[in-house]
Amino acid sequence: MTAYEKPEVAMNDIESLLRSQLGPGAVEITPMDGGNMSNVYSFRIADQGFVVKFSDLDGAYATDQFVSNLLSGHDIPFPRCLASGQFGLLNYIIMERMQGHNLSECSMEEQEQQLPELFRLLTNLANVDIRSTNGYGWIGSDGNGAYGSWRDFVAAAYAEDQTGTFWENWHDLFQTTFLERDIFEEVYNRLMSWLTYNESNRSFVHGDFHQWNVLSDGTRITGIIDGNCMYGDPVVDLAVLDRHMPWMGMIETYENYLAKENIVIPYLRERLIGAYYYKGLDGLRFYAKMGWKDAYDETRAFLLNLKSY
Protein backbone atom coordinates (compact mmCIF):
# COMPACT_ATOMS: atom_id res chain seq x y z
CA MET A 1 0.00 0.00 0.00
CA THR A 2 1.46 3.34 -1.05
CA ALA A 3 1.32 6.51 1.02
CA TYR A 4 -1.90 8.51 0.66
CA GLU A 5 -1.66 11.35 -1.86
CA LYS A 6 -3.98 14.33 -1.72
CA PRO A 7 -5.94 15.11 -4.90
CA GLU A 8 -4.60 17.73 -7.30
CA VAL A 9 -6.89 20.62 -8.25
CA ALA A 10 -6.27 22.92 -11.21
CA MET A 11 -6.23 26.65 -10.45
CA ASN A 12 -8.85 27.43 -13.12
CA ASP A 13 -11.18 24.87 -11.49
CA ILE A 14 -10.72 26.54 -8.10
CA GLU A 15 -11.49 29.93 -9.60
CA SER A 16 -14.61 28.52 -11.28
CA LEU A 17 -15.88 27.00 -8.03
CA LEU A 18 -15.33 30.16 -6.00
CA ARG A 19 -17.02 32.28 -8.65
CA SER A 20 -20.07 29.99 -8.71
CA GLN A 21 -20.42 29.95 -4.91
CA LEU A 22 -19.34 33.43 -3.85
CA GLY A 23 -19.49 35.52 -7.01
CA PRO A 24 -16.56 37.35 -8.57
CA GLY A 25 -13.76 38.93 -6.59
CA ALA A 26 -11.69 36.05 -5.19
CA VAL A 27 -8.00 37.01 -5.32
CA GLU A 28 -4.68 35.79 -3.94
CA ILE A 29 -5.65 32.12 -4.27
CA THR A 30 -2.67 30.45 -2.63
CA PRO A 31 -1.96 26.81 -1.62
CA MET A 32 -1.47 26.35 2.11
CA ASP A 33 0.82 23.96 3.96
CA GLY A 34 -0.65 21.29 6.22
CA GLY A 35 -3.82 19.29 5.80
CA ASN A 36 -2.92 15.60 5.62
CA MET A 37 -6.26 14.69 4.02
CA SER A 38 -7.10 17.86 2.07
CA ASN A 39 -5.63 20.25 -0.43
CA VAL A 40 -6.19 23.66 1.13
CA TYR A 41 -6.08 27.10 -0.51
CA SER A 42 -6.45 30.53 1.02
CA PHE A 43 -8.02 33.47 -0.80
CA ARG A 44 -9.46 36.91 -0.18
CA ILE A 45 -12.61 38.73 -1.18
CA ALA A 46 -12.33 42.44 -0.42
CA ASP A 47 -10.74 42.58 3.03
CA GLN A 48 -11.96 39.16 4.24
CA GLY A 49 -9.91 35.97 4.26
CA PHE A 50 -11.28 32.50 3.44
CA VAL A 51 -10.08 28.96 2.77
CA VAL A 52 -11.32 26.28 0.39
CA LYS A 53 -10.49 22.60 0.93
CA PHE A 54 -10.70 19.66 -1.45
CA SER A 55 -10.75 15.94 -0.69
CA ASP A 56 -11.45 12.74 -2.62
CA LEU A 57 -12.47 10.85 0.52
CA ASP A 58 -16.12 9.76 0.81
CA GLY A 59 -18.07 11.91 3.25
CA ALA A 60 -15.32 14.50 3.65
CA TYR A 61 -16.69 17.72 5.21
CA ALA A 62 -20.17 16.22 5.68
CA THR A 63 -20.32 17.30 9.31
CA ASP A 64 -18.35 20.55 9.15
CA GLN A 65 -21.42 22.74 8.71
CA PHE A 66 -23.09 21.12 11.71
CA VAL A 67 -20.00 21.45 13.88
CA SER A 68 -19.52 25.08 12.89
CA ASN A 69 -23.09 25.85 14.01
CA LEU A 70 -22.76 23.70 17.13
CA LEU A 71 -19.69 25.54 18.41
CA SER A 72 -20.99 29.04 17.74
CA GLY A 73 -21.95 30.97 20.83
CA HIS A 74 -19.67 29.00 23.18
CA ASP A 75 -16.71 31.39 23.20
CA ILE A 76 -14.84 29.04 20.86
CA PRO A 77 -13.08 30.66 17.86
CA PHE A 78 -14.09 28.11 15.22
CA PRO A 79 -14.45 29.11 11.55
CA ARG A 80 -17.84 29.75 9.98
CA CYS A 81 -18.82 27.54 7.03
CA LEU A 82 -20.01 29.33 3.87
CA ALA A 83 -20.57 26.45 1.43
CA SER A 84 -19.83 22.77 0.89
CA GLY A 85 -20.66 20.06 -1.61
CA GLN A 86 -19.42 18.09 -4.61
CA PHE A 87 -17.11 19.49 -7.28
CA GLY A 88 -16.61 16.90 -9.97
CA LEU A 89 -15.22 13.83 -8.21
CA LEU A 90 -14.08 15.85 -5.21
CA ASN A 91 -15.71 17.16 -2.04
CA TYR A 92 -15.12 20.78 -1.12
CA ILE A 93 -15.82 23.18 1.71
CA ILE A 94 -15.42 26.96 1.92
CA MET A 95 -14.87 28.50 5.35
CA GLU A 96 -13.81 31.81 6.78
CA ARG A 97 -10.12 32.04 7.54
CA MET A 98 -9.28 32.65 11.17
CA GLN A 99 -6.69 35.28 11.97
CA GLY A 100 -3.25 34.38 13.26
CA HIS A 101 -0.72 31.68 12.52
CA ASN A 102 -0.15 28.16 13.80
CA LEU A 103 0.64 28.03 17.50
CA SER A 104 3.62 25.88 16.52
CA GLU A 105 5.22 28.98 15.00
CA CYS A 106 5.23 30.76 18.36
CA SER A 107 8.29 30.67 20.56
CA MET A 108 8.35 28.17 23.42
CA GLU A 109 7.79 31.00 25.85
CA GLU A 110 4.77 32.25 23.89
CA GLN A 111 3.31 28.75 23.71
CA GLU A 112 3.72 28.28 27.44
CA GLN A 113 2.08 31.63 28.21
CA GLN A 114 -0.98 30.56 26.21
CA LEU A 115 -1.49 27.22 27.98
CA PRO A 116 -4.15 28.62 30.37
CA GLU A 117 -6.18 29.80 27.36
CA LEU A 118 -5.74 26.40 25.68
CA PHE A 119 -7.05 24.76 28.85
CA ARG A 120 -10.00 27.18 28.95
CA LEU A 121 -10.85 26.22 25.38
CA LEU A 122 -10.63 22.53 26.27
CA THR A 123 -13.16 23.22 29.02
CA ASN A 124 -15.44 25.15 26.66
CA LEU A 125 -15.30 22.39 24.04
CA ALA A 126 -16.17 19.76 26.65
CA ASN A 127 -19.08 21.89 27.91
CA VAL A 128 -20.76 22.42 24.52
CA ASP A 129 -24.45 21.53 24.82
CA ILE A 130 -24.95 18.25 22.92
CA ARG A 131 -28.13 17.13 24.69
CA SER A 132 -30.12 17.24 21.45
CA THR A 133 -27.80 14.66 19.90
CA ASN A 134 -27.08 11.01 20.63
CA GLY A 135 -24.46 8.37 19.98
CA TYR A 136 -20.69 8.12 20.23
CA GLY A 137 -17.84 8.41 17.77
CA TRP A 138 -17.70 10.34 14.51
CA ILE A 139 -20.36 13.00 14.17
CA GLY A 140 -22.58 12.40 11.15
CA SER A 141 -24.19 14.99 8.93
CA ASP A 142 -27.35 14.68 11.09
CA GLY A 143 -25.35 15.72 14.15
CA ASN A 144 -25.46 12.33 15.86
CA GLY A 145 -22.72 9.88 16.71
CA ALA A 146 -22.60 6.70 14.65
CA TYR A 147 -22.35 4.20 17.54
CA GLY A 148 -24.29 3.29 20.65
CA SER A 149 -21.28 3.29 22.94
CA TRP A 150 -17.65 4.40 23.04
CA ARG A 151 -16.57 0.76 23.14
CA ASP A 152 -18.56 -0.02 20.00
CA PHE A 153 -16.98 2.96 18.26
CA VAL A 154 -13.41 1.97 19.18
CA ALA A 155 -13.99 -1.63 18.07
CA ALA A 156 -15.40 -0.42 14.74
CA ALA A 157 -12.58 2.07 14.23
CA TYR A 158 -10.00 -0.73 14.32
CA ALA A 159 -12.03 -3.44 12.59
CA GLU A 160 -10.49 -4.87 9.44
CA ASP A 161 -13.39 -3.99 7.16
CA GLN A 162 -13.24 -0.24 6.48
CA THR A 163 -14.75 -0.27 2.98
CA GLY A 164 -15.26 3.18 1.50
CA THR A 165 -13.11 5.02 4.07
CA PHE A 166 -9.55 6.31 4.30
CA TRP A 167 -8.69 2.99 6.02
CA GLU A 168 -10.05 0.66 3.36
CA ASN A 169 -7.78 -2.42 3.14
CA TRP A 170 -5.65 -1.06 5.98
CA HIS A 171 -4.60 -4.57 7.08
CA ASP A 172 -2.42 -4.59 3.96
CA LEU A 173 -0.15 -2.25 5.90
CA PHE A 174 1.04 -5.24 7.94
CA GLN A 175 2.57 -6.65 4.76
CA THR A 176 3.51 -3.53 2.81
CA THR A 177 4.83 -1.19 5.52
CA PHE A 178 6.64 -1.25 8.84
CA LEU A 179 3.36 -1.64 10.78
CA GLU A 180 3.84 -4.61 13.14
CA ARG A 181 0.83 -6.82 13.76
CA ASP A 182 2.01 -8.12 17.15
CA ILE A 183 2.66 -4.57 18.43
CA PHE A 184 -0.67 -3.34 17.07
CA GLU A 185 -2.58 -6.18 18.73
CA GLU A 186 -0.74 -5.66 22.04
CA VAL A 187 -1.69 -1.98 22.12
CA TYR A 188 -5.25 -2.74 21.02
CA ASN A 189 -5.71 -5.21 23.89
CA ARG A 190 -4.43 -2.63 26.36
CA LEU A 191 -6.79 -0.05 24.87
CA MET A 192 -9.84 -2.27 25.28
CA SER A 193 -8.87 -2.87 28.91
CA TRP A 194 -8.36 0.79 29.83
CA LEU A 195 -11.31 2.31 27.98
CA THR A 196 -13.53 1.24 30.87
CA TYR A 197 -12.56 4.60 32.36
CA ASN A 198 -13.48 6.50 29.19
CA GLU A 199 -16.73 4.96 28.04
CA SER A 200 -19.11 6.62 30.51
CA ASN A 201 -18.11 10.12 29.39
CA ARG A 202 -19.89 11.79 26.48
CA SER A 203 -18.95 15.30 25.38
CA PHE A 204 -17.91 17.06 22.20
CA VAL A 205 -14.36 16.11 21.22
CA HIS A 206 -12.31 18.06 18.66
CA GLY A 207 -10.23 14.94 18.02
CA ASP A 208 -7.09 16.62 16.64
CA PHE A 209 -6.36 19.36 19.17
CA HIS A 210 -2.70 20.29 18.71
CA GLN A 211 -0.52 23.29 17.93
CA TRP A 212 -0.92 22.98 14.12
CA ASN A 213 -4.71 23.16 14.47
CA VAL A 214 -4.64 26.05 16.93
CA LEU A 215 -4.04 29.60 15.68
CA SER A 216 -2.47 32.43 17.64
CA ASP A 217 -1.34 36.02 17.20
CA GLY A 218 1.55 35.38 19.57
CA THR A 219 -0.25 36.48 22.72
CA ARG A 220 -3.72 34.91 22.47
CA ILE A 221 -5.53 32.06 20.74
CA THR A 222 -7.37 33.33 17.66
CA GLY A 223 -8.77 30.15 16.14
CA ILE A 224 -9.28 26.38 16.29
CA ILE A 225 -9.48 24.50 12.99
CA ASP A 226 -9.56 21.06 11.34
CA GLY A 227 -11.14 18.73 13.88
CA ASN A 228 -11.82 15.01 13.57
CA CYS A 229 -14.94 15.75 15.58
CA MET A 230 -16.70 13.10 17.63
CA TYR A 231 -18.65 12.44 20.80
CA GLY A 232 -16.74 10.73 23.57
CA ASP A 233 -14.37 11.42 26.43
CA PRO A 234 -13.03 15.01 26.19
CA VAL A 235 -9.80 13.83 27.81
CA VAL A 236 -8.90 12.64 24.28
CA ASP A 237 -8.20 16.27 23.36
CA LEU A 238 -5.88 16.69 26.35
CA ALA A 239 -4.01 13.52 25.38
CA VAL A 240 -3.51 14.80 21.82
CA LEU A 241 -2.25 18.15 23.08
CA ASP A 242 0.18 16.50 25.48
CA ARG A 243 1.60 14.10 22.88
CA HIS A 244 2.24 16.97 20.46
CA MET A 245 3.78 19.24 23.11
CA PRO A 246 5.45 16.83 25.57
CA TRP A 247 8.11 19.37 26.53
CA MET A 248 5.49 21.54 28.24
CA GLY A 249 4.82 19.29 31.24
CA MET A 250 1.27 19.46 30.00
CA ILE A 251 -0.52 17.14 32.41
CA GLU A 252 0.91 18.57 35.62
CA THR A 253 0.28 22.11 34.35
CA TYR A 254 -3.28 21.14 33.45
CA GLU A 255 -3.89 19.64 36.89
CA ASN A 256 -2.65 22.88 38.47
CA TYR A 257 -5.07 24.79 36.24
CA LEU A 258 -7.96 22.55 37.32
CA ALA A 259 -7.12 23.09 40.99
CA LYS A 260 -6.98 26.86 40.54
CA GLU A 261 -10.35 26.87 38.74
CA ASN A 262 -11.93 24.41 41.21
CA ILE A 263 -12.68 21.95 38.39
CA VAL A 264 -12.78 18.25 39.28
CA ILE A 265 -12.30 15.60 36.56
CA PRO A 266 -12.80 12.12 38.02
CA TYR A 267 -10.19 9.48 37.13
CA LEU A 268 -8.26 11.93 34.97
CA ARG A 269 -5.03 9.91 34.91
CA GLU A 270 -6.77 6.62 34.17
CA ARG A 271 -8.83 8.21 31.40
CA LEU A 272 -5.67 9.69 29.94
CA ILE A 273 -4.13 6.24 29.57
CA GLY A 274 -7.17 5.03 27.63
CA ALA A 275 -7.00 8.17 25.48
CA TYR A 276 -3.28 7.72 24.81
CA TYR A 277 -3.86 4.16 23.64
CA TYR A 278 -6.82 5.16 21.47
CA LYS A 279 -5.02 8.01 19.68
CA GLY A 280 -1.65 6.29 19.67
CA LEU A 281 -2.97 3.17 17.99
CA ASP A 282 -4.46 5.28 15.22
CA GLY A 283 -1.14 7.08 14.99
CA LEU A 284 0.74 3.83 14.41
CA ARG A 285 -1.25 2.86 11.35
CA PHE A 286 -1.40 6.45 10.06
CA TYR A 287 2.38 6.91 10.29
CA ALA A 288 2.86 3.55 8.58
CA LYS A 289 0.53 4.51 5.74
CA MET A 290 2.25 7.88 5.30
CA GLY A 291 5.74 6.34 5.53
CA TRP A 292 6.75 8.39 8.59
CA LYS A 293 9.09 5.92 10.28
CA ASP A 294 10.49 8.27 12.95
CA ALA A 295 7.02 9.25 14.16
CA TYR A 296 6.02 5.57 14.16
CA ASP A 297 9.03 4.51 16.23
CA GLU A 298 8.53 7.30 18.77
CA THR A 299 4.82 6.52 19.21
CA ARG A 300 5.52 2.79 19.40
CA ALA A 301 8.02 3.30 22.22
CA PHE A 302 5.66 5.62 24.12
CA LEU A 303 2.75 3.18 23.94
CA LEU A 304 4.74 0.12 24.92
CA ASN A 305 6.12 1.95 27.96
CA LEU A 306 2.70 3.30 28.94
CA LYS A 307 1.45 1.04 31.71
CA SER A 308 0.42 3.37 34.52
CA TYR A 309 1.29 6.66 36.09
N, C-alpha and C positions, 0 to 999 in steps of 0.2 A: 504494500500500500504506500503510495507516494504522499508527500506532505500536501496538505490542503492549500490550494491556490485560489485567491480571491478573484472574482470575475472582473474582466476588463470592460471598461465603458468608454466609448468614443466621446470626445468633447462635444461634437455637434449633437449627439444624442442627449447629453446632459442639458445643453442649451435648449433643445426642443422641449424636454420634459419641464424645465423650469418655466419656460414661456407659456406652456399649456396650463400649468397649475397656478402660477403667480402673476402672469402677464409679463410684459417686457420690462427690462431694467436690471436684470441680474448681471453683475460685473464681478471681476476678480475671482473667477471660478478657479479654485486652486486645490490640488490634491493634498490631503492631510496625512500625517504619519499616524500610526496606531490603527486599531480596529482589526483584530485578528480574523473576524468573520465578514467584514464589510469593507468595500471601497468607499472612502469618505471624502467629500469635497466641501470646502467652505466657499461662500459667495456673499455678496452684499447687494442689497436693494436700497437705494438712497443711503441713509446712515445706519441701517440695521444689518446685523450679521446673521447668517443662517448656515445650516449644513444640510447636505443631501447625502444619503447613504444608499448603497446598492448591495444586494446579496442574491446569490442563486440558491440559497437554502430554503426548503419548504417552510412556510409559516413565519419566515423572518419578518419582524416588526409588527406581527399581528396584534400584540398586546400593548405596543408602545403608546398608542392613543389612550387606552384605558389607564395605563399607569401614570401618564402625564396628568390626566384629570384627577386620578386618585390622590396624587401627592400635592396638588395645588391646595393652598390654604392651610398648609401644615408647617409653614416656616422652613420649607425645604427648597433650595434653589435648583429645581429640576426643569429642563427645557420644555417649552410648549411645543406641541405637535401641530403642524399646519396642514399636512397632507400625507397620505400613504396609499400604496396600491401596487399594481402590476405594471411593469414597463417592459414590454416584450417578454422575454423569458426570466426577467429579473424582478425582484421585489425592491421597492424603494420607500424611503420615508424622508420627509422634509421637516426639519425642526429649527427652532430659533437657536442661535449660537450663544452660549453663555460667555460672559466676559471672563478674562483671566487666562492663565496658562496652567499646564499640568502642575500639580503640587510637587511632583518629582523634580521639577526644575527649580524649586526653591532651595535655598541653602539648608543645611541640617538644622541650623538655629531657627530659621523661619518655619520649617516643618514642625519642630518641637513646640514652638510658641503657639501653633495652631491646633495642637492636639486637643485642648479643651473644647474647641469648636467642633472638631471632628466627633468627639464623644457626644456633644450635644445633638449633632445631626444623627448619630446612631440612635440616640434616645427618641428623637422625633420620628425617624423611620419606623422604629419598633412600635410607636404609639399611634401610627396612622389607623384611622377607624376602618376596619375591614369586616364589620359585623354583618354587612349586607352580602358578603361573599361566603363561599364555603370551599372545602377541599384543601389539599396540601400540594406542594410542588409547583411546577411551572404554571404561571398565570395564563389562562387562555384568553381568547379574544372576548369571551363573555364575562371576564373578570373573576372567574372561579378557578380554583386549583384542580388539577387533573386527577388527583388520587384521594382516597378516603382517609389515608393516614400518612404520616411521615415515613413510617417503615415501608409501606407499599410503594411510596415514591422512590425511596432509595433503592429498593430491590429492582424496580422497573428501570431506574437510571443506569444500572449496571448489568441488566439482562443482556444476553447475547443478541437477541433480535431487536434491532433498532432501525427497521426498514423505514426509509423515507426521511431519516434525520441525518444530522452531521456525523453520527456514530454508526451509520449503516456499515455492516461487515467489520466492525471494529475488532473482533477477535482475530482477524487477519494480522493485526499488529503484533501478536505473539510470535508469528512466523516471519514477518517482514521488517520488524524494527527491533529495538533493544528492550521493548516491553517484556518483562519476565512474568510468566504465568504464576509461578510459585509465590513470588513477592506480591503480586496483585491479589491473589487469593488469601494470603496471610493478612494483608491490610483490610481486605473486605470482611473477613471473619471478625477482626477486631472492631471494625466499624459497626457491624450488626450487633455486637455485644454492648458497645458503649452508647448506641443511639437511644437506649432506654431512657437516658437522661434528657434527650432532645425531643422525643416524640410527643410530649404533652404540651409543647409550646407552639402556639400558632400566631404569628405576626407577619407583617410585611418584611420581606428580606430583599435587599438590593441584589445580593448574590455575587457581586464583583467589585466590592468596595475597597479600592486601593488608590495609591497616589497618582496613577495614570488616568483614573476615572473621577478624580476630584480636581476641581479647578480653583485657583487662588490668584489674588493680585499681589501676593507676597506678605500681606498682613492679615487677610481674612479669606474665608472660603467663599467663592463666588458661584460655584456650580457643582452639581453631581450629574454624571452622564453614564450612558452605556451599561445599564444593569442587566443581569440575567435573573430577572425578577421572579420571585416565588413566594409562597406562604410556607412558613416553617419557623424554626428557632432563630430569632434575630442574632443570637451569639455567632451564627455563621459569618455575619459581616465583620464582627470583631476578630474572628479567626483569620479571615482573609487579610484584614488590615495588618494584623500582627505578622503574618507570614511574609508580607511584602515590605514591612518596615521593622525587621527584627532588632535592628540596632537601637530602637527607641525605648526598649524596656516597656513595651506597649501594655502588657497585662497588668503589671504592678502600677503603672501610671493610671490605667483605667480604674483599677480598684480604689486608688486614692481619690479619683474623681467621684466615683460612686459614693464613697464615704462622705466627702465634702457636700455632695448634693442630697444626702440622706436617701439614696436609691439602693434598694436591696434586690439582688438578682440571685434567687435560690440556685444552688449547685452550679455556680458559674464555672468553676474549674473542671468539673466533670462534663459539663455541657461543651466546654471548649475542646476537650479531647475528642468527643464525638464529631464536633464540627471540623477539627483538624483532619480526622480520618476521612470524612465525607469529601471535603474540598481537595485534600491531598491525593486521594485515589483518582479523582477526576483529573488532577494535574498530571499524574503519572501517564495516563493514556494520552492526554493532550500533548504533553511534551514529546512523547514517542511519535505521535502522528506528525507533529511539526518538525521532528528531527532535532530537538533541542536537548542534546545529551547532558550538558552541564546542569541545566535546570532539573532534568530527570534525576540525576545522581544526587543532587542536593536534597530534593524532596524525598527520594527513597530513603536516604540516611535519616532525615528528620522523622519520618513515619515509623521506621523500624526501631528507633530509639525512644519513641513516644509510648510510654507505658503508664505513667502516672506522674502527677506533680509531687 
